[in-house]
Amino acid sequence: MAKWFWTKLLLDENLARSTITLCRTLGFDVKSVKEESWDGKDDAELLQIAHAENRVILTLDKDFGNLARFPLQTHSGVILIQLRLQHPFIVNNRLQQVLPSLATQDLRNTLVIVRELTVRIRR
């Protein structure tokens, strides 16, 4: 079994409860904006929380991909899901495919963009 570099996720408010369950089933330590009642916190605050707890943010929010606003050196990692159809079933299916292999990589200071057929990693 491959070594996992990280196991802690912070799921943004735009992800379904089924995604929270899936990530936990895959073995990740999950905090969720929904469960923590952090709805309305701005993205910079969420990045600070995630960084302080060494969590990778998982989100559908394209704002997290803004490298001018959130330089790569300022966080513990962001996984941005950019699928044409963002139905929870489709998102969860894609995450089930990519999360285990991503966990074997050091994602500190990294932006990962997950699309239907590709995974792009910016360091």
C-alpha positions in Angstrom: 0.0 0.0 0.0 1.3 3.5 -0.9 2.1 6.0 1.8 -0.5 8.7 2.2 1.1 12.2 2.6 -2.2 13.7 3.9 -5.5 12.4 5.2 -7.2 15.5 6.4 -9.8 17.3 4.3 -11.9 20.5 4.7 -14.9 20.2 2.5 -16.4 23.5 1.3 -20.1 24.2 1.7 -20.9 23.6 -2.0 -20.3 19.8 -1.6 -23.1 17.4 -0.8 -23.4 15.4 2.4 -22.9 12.3 0.4 -19.5 13.6 -0.5 -18.7 14.0 3.2 -19.7 10.4 3.7 -17.7 9.2 0.7 -14.5 10.9 1.9 -14.9 9.4 5.3 -15.5 6.0 3.8 -12.3 6.4 1.9 -10.4 6.9 5.2 -10.0 10.7 5.3 -10.4 12.8 8.4 -13.1 15.2 7.3 -14.2 18.6 8.5 -17.1 20.1 6.6 -18.1 23.7 6.4 -21.7 22.5 6.6 -21.2 20.4 9.8 -19.1 23.1 11.5 -21.8 25.7 10.6 -19.2 27.9 8.9 -21.5 28.8 6.0 -20.7 32.4 5.0 -17.0 32.3 6.1 -15.0 33.8 3.3 -12.5 31.8 1.3 -9.5 33.4 2.9 -10.7 32.4 6.4 -11.3 28.8 5.2 -7.8 28.6 3.8 -6.4 29.8 7.1 -8.4 27.2 9.1 -7.3 24.5 6.7 -3.7 25.5 6.8 -3.7 25.7 10.6 -5.1 22.2 10.8 -3.0 20.9 7.9 -6.1 20.1 5.8 -6.5 20.1 2.0 -9.6 22.0 0.9 -11.9 20.2 -1.4 -14.3 22.5 -3.3 -16.3 23.3 -6.4 -15.7 27.0 -5.9 -13.5 28.4 -8.8 -12.4 31.3 -6.6 -10.0 29.0 -4.9 -8.2 28.6 -8.2 -7.4 32.3 -8.3 -3.6 32.2 -7.9 -3.3 36.0 -7.6 -5.7 36.0 -4.6 -4.5 32.7 -3.1 -0.8 32.1 -4.0 0.3 28.5 -3.8 2.7 29.2 -0.9 -0.1 30.2 1.4 -2.0 27.0 2.0 -2.0 23.2 2.6 -3.5 22.4 -0.7 -6.7 22.9 -2.7 -8.5 20.3 -4.8 -10.8 22.1 -7.2 -13.5 20.0 -8.9 -14.4 21.4 -12.3 -16.9 19.0 -13.9 -19.5 20.1 -16.4 -22.2 18.3 -14.4 -21.8 18.8 -10.7 -24.5 16.4 -9.5 -23.3 14.7 -6.3 -23.3 11.2 -7.9 -21.0 12.4 -10.7 -18.7 14.4 -8.3 -18.5 11.4 -5.9 -17.7 9.0 -8.7 -14.8 11.1 -10.0 -13.5 11.7 -6.4 -13.5 8.0 -5.8 -11.3 7.6 -8.8 -8.8 10.3 -8.0 -8.6 10.9 -4.2 -6.7 7.7 -3.3 -3.9 8.5 -5.8 -3.8 12.2 -4.9 -3.3 11.3 -1.2 0.0 9.6 -2.1 1.3 13.0 -3.2 2.4 16.0 -1.1 -0.2 18.6 -1.9 1.2 21.4 0.3 1.2 24.7 -1.7 -0.5 22.9 -4.6 -3.7 23.5 -6.6 -5.2 20.4 -8.1 -7.9 20.8 -10.8 -10.0 17.7 -11.3 -11.9 17.5 -14.6 -13.8 14.7 -16.3 -10.7 13.0 -17.9 -7.8 14.9 -16.4 -6.2 15.9 -13.2 -3.9 19.0 -13.4 -1.5 19.7 -10.5 0.0 23.2 -10.2 2.9 23.6 -7.7 
